[in-house]
Amino acid sequence: MALQIISACVNCWACAPLCPSQAIYEASPHFLIDPKKCTECDGDFTETQCASICPIEGAILNSQGMEVNPAGSLTGIPPEKWQSVMAEIRAR
């Protein structure tokens, strides 16, 4: 059981101080999570702290490889709606 930070990470430092198991560390070119330390906040919080604060959609994956904060989760705009709105804007 461990989360993973992928290359979409922008090194904003929001997640590292919140990790109860201190599993998040700075690496090049983005932060990483030590799978031996990561508990996905089980026993500490009901919600994974790194994903709850991460400003980048899709930057953190769960142990099944699924995005913890998928596209649209931060803006509340479903990806399909966003694409159609952007297409309309480009057409103007």
Long-range contacts (C-beta under 8 A, 24 or more apart in sequence): 1-38, 1-39, 1-40, 1-42, 1-63, 2-33, 2-35, 2-36, 2-38, 2-40, 2-63, 3-33, 3-38, 3-40, 3-48, 3-50, 3-51, 3-60, 3-61, 3-62, 3-63, 3-68, 4-32, 4-33, 4-35, 4-60, 4-61, 4-65, 5-30, 5-31, 5-32, 5-33, 5-50, 5-59, 5-60, 5-61, 6-30, 6-58, 6-59, 6-60, 6-61, 8-56, 8-58, 8-59, 9-56, 9-59, 10-55, 10-56, 10-59, 12-55, 12-56, 14-53, 14-54, 14-55, 15-49, 15-50, 15-53, 15-54, 15-60, 18-49, 18-50, 18-52, 18-53, 19-49, 19-50, 20-44, 20-45, 20-49, 24-50
